[in-house]
Amino acid sequence: MTDAAIYEDLQKTLKSPVFLAEPMSKHTSWRIGGPADLFVAPRDEEDLRRALIFARARGLPVTLVGNGSNLLVSDYGIRGMVIKIGPGLSEVQVQGALIKAGAGTPLPRLADRAMRAGLAGFEFLAGIPGTVGGALVMNAGANGCAVGERVRQVTAYDYAGNRLIFNAGELVFKYRKSSLADRKVIVTGVVLEGVPGRVEEIKKRMENYLARRRKTQPLEFPNAGSVFKNPPGDSAGRLIEAAGCKEMRVGNIQVSPRHANFFVNLGGGVARDVLKLIERVQHLVEEKCGVKLVLEVQMLGEF
């Protein structure tokens, strides 16, 4: 069956938008990436389930994305079906100290909702340009905090379309990783627990985090956030700068002058240049500092 025929069948199966040969550059914060063979943005959990069953029945590989931060997508794109968890799964409900949030909820929106409900513990999320689902899988964090600390229950689907529920005790969260990644599931929602606090104090902490982010991060250019994980007891940005890599450039991709662990797209950048810059920086840091930097960004597609 041709891609066009599969596309037509998928359109008939789902209520959600379906796109053929969709440029992934439209869906990544780096503004980089070739076409996805099939691209689906489920409007609800039922359409997600249908898309998974459809892909399984036809032997299509499935790739999951959120808002596209922390991703490097190949210039050749992604084969099979890409499923974007976004606005269709972004409802937020507050009950006492508990917050129930869909996986497509933007992290700044979650932080704002918690603040308005007088719940502390989510202020650090205000400056992270990701969604709840991706944050859970990689245990996103900042300012000494991580989202896994707040998790009480996670709802997900396996790739066969079966709905699963995990309580906090069944999950393991570590620095920039969680057992959800090992389980190979698609997160659709989470129950988080906050700490009751004063709205004014929570808002002030959020404003301080955001001010620090604006001062230290290159928000004026497309980027994917931190490229490398921080080694134990050190900072990837410090090591990159110490190795003389700050402002290094390959094509239109540059190590940011403002924060060395951010690589910015100056305009028209491509994945192969990002990869070349990554490899060059890793080599120089290991050569001059004796540390092998480990990627925090996830690479998708054919490289």
N, C-alpha and C positions, 0 to 999 in steps of 0.2 A: 504494500500500500504506500502511495506517495505521501510526502509531507502535506500536500494540499488536501488530499483525501482524509488524512488523519485530522487535520485542522477542521475540516467541515464536520466530521463526526463529533469532535470535541465541542464545537460550537452548539451542536444539537443536544449534547449531554448536559451542558452547564448553563446556568443563568448568568454567570460572571463573564466579564470581557476576556476574550482569547485573541492572542496576536501571533502572527506567523513572521518568523525572522525579525523579531523585535530587537533593536539595538540596546545592548545592556548599558551602554554609555548614558542612557536616559535614566538608569536606575541605580547608579553607583555614585557615591559622593566624590570619587576621583574623576568622574565624567569620562570614564574609560571602559571599553569592553565591546567586543563584536556581537553578532546577532545570536539570540537564543532561538533554537528551532521552533519551539512552541513556548508561549509565555501566558501564564494564567494569574489573575489577581482575584482569588476567591472572595465572594461577597459575604459568605458565612461558612460555618463548619460543615454543613451538608455539601456545599459545592466543593470544599476542600476534599471531603471524603470521596465524592464522585470522581474528582480529578485523579486522586491516588489510585482508585480502582481502575479507572480508564488506562492510566499509564502502566499499571501492573499487567493488565490483560493484553496489552500490545508490546510489552517488553521495553517500554521507554524508560531510560534513566531519568530520575527526578532530582533536581537541584533546588534547594530552598534559599530564598533571600528575604531580607527584611527591607530596611530603607537603603541598603547598599553601602553602609559605612563598614570600615575594616575589611573590605573586599577588593581583590585585584582580579578582574575578569580578563581572560585572554583576548587578544585582538581577533582571534579566530572564533570567538563566541563560545557557546555552550550547547552541546548536543542533547537531544531529548527534550524534556519538559522542565521549564523553570516555573516554580510557584512562588509568587510574592505574597508574603503575609503582611497586609497593610490595613487600610481603613475599614475593610469589611470585618476585621477581627480586632476592633480597638475600643470596645465599650469599657467604661470604668465605673465601678460601683463601690461605695464606701459604706461599711456597716460597723459602727463602733471603731475599734482599732484595726479592723481588717479592710484591706483593699483588694477587690477582685478586678483584674485587668486583663483584657485581651492581648494576645501576643503582638498584635500590630500597633499597639499603643506607643506613640513616641515617648521616650523617657522624660523629656522636659515637661510634657503634658501630665505624666504620672506624678512628677515632683510637684507641679503646681496644684494638682488636685489634692494631693496629700497635705500640702501647706494650707490650703483653704479649709481643709477638714481638721486642722490642728494636729496633724500627725507628723512627728519628726522621724528621721532616719532615712529620708529619701532626698535630702537637699543636694547631695553630691550628684544626683542624676540630672540635675537641671542643665549641666554643661556637657552632657554626653549625647551626641547626635545619632542615637540608635533607637531601636524598638525593644519592647519588653522581651519578646521571644529570643532575639539574638543575644540580649544582655544576660538572660538566664543560661543559655548554652555555653557562653564564654565567661560567665561570672564577671560581667563588666564591673569596673570600679574606678574610683578616683578619690583623692584626698584621704587615703587610708581606709576607705569603706568599700564594700562590695555588695552587689544585689543579693547574692546567695544568703547573706546573713538575715534577710527579711522574709525568706520563703517559708510558707507553711504547707502549700499544696500546689501541684502543677498538673494541668490537663494537657494531654498530647494525643497524637495519632501515630500509629506505626505506618509503614509504607504500604501495608495491605489495606489500610482504611479502617483499622480497629481503634476505638477510643480507649485511652488509658488514663489512669489517675495515679499520681505518685505523691505520697505524703513526704514531708520534709525528712523524716528518718530514713527514707529509702534512697535519698540523694546525697551525693558528696560534692561539695564545692571547694575548689582550690584556687590558687592564683591563676586567673585568666583561663580557667577550664572548669567543667563540671561533668558529672557522670551522665548527664543528659546527652552529651555528644557521643559517648560510648554506646548508649542505648539506641542510637540512630532513630530518633523519633522527631516528629514535628510538633513543637510546642504551640498550643492554641490559647492557653490562658494560665493564670497564676493567682493564688491567694497569698497576699503579703501582709505582714503585721507591722504596724508602726508603733511609735511611742507617743502617747498624748503629750502635747506641749503647747506653748503659747504661739499663736499665729505670727505675731510681730517678730519674735525671736527666730522662728523658722524662716520667715521671709528674709530677715537680715542675713542669715547664714547663706541662703540661696544667692542673694545679691552679691555677697563676698566671693562665693565660688565663681559666679559668672564674670565678675570684674577681673578676677585672677586669670580666668580662661581667655578673656578678650586681650589681656595684657601679654600673655605668654604663648598664645597659639596663633598660627597664621590663618585666621578665619576668612581673610579676603580672597584666598585662592582655594580651588577644589583640592581636597586632601582626604585621606582615609583614617585620620587620627594617628595614633601611635603605630609606627611600622613594626617596631621590635618590642618584645617583652623586656621589662627591666630585669637584669640579672640580680640574684640575691645580694642585698646590701649595696646596690649601686643603681645608677640610672643609665639607660641606653643613650639618652640625649647627651649626657656628660661624656660618655665613652666615645661617641661619634665625633663630638667636638674636639676631644683630646687627640683623636686620631687624625685631625686636620681635615675632616670631611664636611664641615659646615659650609654651606653655599655651593657644594659640589653639584655639578649638573651633567645630565645625559639627555640630549635632545631638549625637550621642553619640560622635563621633570627635574626638580631641584630640591636638594636638602635645604629646608627652610632656614633663612638667617635668624628667624625668631626662635625656633625650637628645632633642634637638630634631629629629633626623632619623628618629625613630620616631613614628608616629601610632598611638595606641592606641584600641581599641574599648572604651568604658566600659560597654557592655552594650546590645544591640539596635541597634548601628550598622549603616548601610546603605552600599552602594557609592556612591550619588549624593552622600552627604555626604563620603565620602573624596575623591571627585573635586573637589568644591567646595573642600575644604580644600587639596588639592594646587594647584589653580589660584590660590587666594588667596595661598598661600605663594610660589609661583613669581613671581607679579606683584609682591609686596612685596620679595622678594629682588632681583629685577631692577631695581626702581625705586630701592631704597635702597643696593644694593651693586653694581649694574651687572653681575650675573652671572645667566645663564639656567640654572637648575637642570634637569638631565636626569633623567628617571625611571629608577630601578633596578627598581622593581616592574613586573611585566608585567600588562597589562590584557587580560582575556579576556571574550568575550561581546559583547553589543550595548549600547553606551553612547549 
